[in-house]
Amino acid sequence: MTRTNRLLGALSMAMLAVVGLNLYGCSPGDQAPVGISSAVSNLKATTGNAVIGSVSLVKTANGVHIFAQLAGLMRGDHGFHIHEKGDCSSGDGKSAGGHFNPHKATHGGPDSATRHVGDLGNIVAGKDGKASYDRVDTLVTFKGTNNIIGRSIIVHAGTDDLTSQPTGDAGARVACGVIEQAG
């Protein structure tokens, strides 16, 4: 096979990949490959906090099932959001950017008619500092505009009031974890 034929073959394969992605509503820049069915986020404490936990996200027929288990929280409600960047490198968690909001919607709760894609409401910690979250969300996806793969999950120090703009007045970020494809 000549060098030209090998180059044409490689270009043909690349074009087929792009066409295949477009058939499934993806663009070559999308981070989630076709067929992704689950993701995970391992949360670590921001500076001065002791929060740890994990979040599993599984595609279902009705949306994405989000299940979280956390420890090290103060008792009460804590804002629980998907943020725009998959970057937890700063000690305060601010490297994760703002709430994931590709449609430029107003902030709301997970059941609000209008909300950021990343608005998941609150996670409630008991007196032992442990909390869990269990919900099927119909806005988050693993492909397209609402793709959450490569973004981050943030847990806040305070309660998300579900109405204050632009973020629910939930306070400092106490934990951060990048959302990654599982398995």
Secondary structure, DSSP 4 states (H G I P E B T S, - for coil): --HHHHHHHHHHHHHHHHHHHHHTT--TT-SSPTT--EEEEEEEEPTT---EEEEEEEEETTEEEEEEEEESPPSEEEEEEEES-----STTSGGG-SB--TT-PPP--TT-SS--TTEEEEEEE-TTS-EEEEEEESS-BSSSTTB-TT-EEEEESS---SSSTTT-S--SEEEEEEEEE--
